[in-house]
Amino acid sequence: MDFRKITEEESHYDNLENMSVHDLILKINEQDKTVPLAVEKSLPQVETLIMRVVNKLERGGRLFYIGAGTSGRLGIVDASECPPTFGVPHDVVIGLMAGGDSAIRKAVEFAEDSPIQGWKDLLEFEVNSDDFVVGIAASGTTPYVVGALKNCNENNIETGCITCNKNSPVAREAQFPVEVVVGPEFVTGSSRMKAGTAQKLVLNMITTAAMIQLGKVEGNKMVDMQLSNTKLVERGKKMIMERLSVSEFEARVLLNEHKSVRNAIKAYLNEDR
């Protein structure tokens, strides 16, 4: 199958330096509007991948994201938001990126060029066939990611990917590929823009849908969220008031006693009244 690096193709716009701020943001916005439509076309692939992720998590496995640069950072962000949002342990969804934690803030030169380091990084977490590994690579050619997925496949570990080019090396290695073709970037080759937005949208879908399937949401509420700041405590109190039709004082007492929205509601409903 033919492979074109569409993410690296020439922008539809030129002479950007001569545009006003108004024209720049107007054109960027025009391009950004195309991203959800591109994601929509890939929804069947996204659905298939999520079903496999849910299957693994239900059986006690883990979800790994592995990437480089913007792609790696997006995976780490999505993974890091699962514990506070859904109350899962930090080792259920794990984000890894080329260059390690220091690369989150500052690029590590040539870190993504190693075809073996991604697998080594996964082995540090004792990755195994109970887990699911998603490679994130806008171009679909990142050696760090391609090599990791290849080794996973050789070790009976299910794999998926999120990429923005069709028929890429990453997609060919992934058992469950997600290909969101957003076209050339506004600034040629700057895949932190449309490609990054597309990847973020898909990552949101993966963890949100998976956690809902795992029972981490009731109705439309994050009943298992961690009460880690005043805003979240207030949100939790409001959830309890609405769910149980109790006063603010009663909700506060329940939340202080049971330390979670779910447990507070469950305890209240189980009491003899």
PyMOL commands that set and color helices and strands:
alter all, ss='L'
color gray80, all
select helices_A, chain A and resi 6-8+16-18+21-32+34-41+43-58+69-80+82-86+101-104+111-113+117-123+143-154+169-173+194-213+230-244+248-258+261-270
alter helices_A, ss='H'
color red, helices_A
select strands_A, chain A and resi 63-67+93-97+132-136+158-163+176-179
alter strands_A, ss='S'
color yellow, strands_A
deselect
rebuild
show_as cartoon
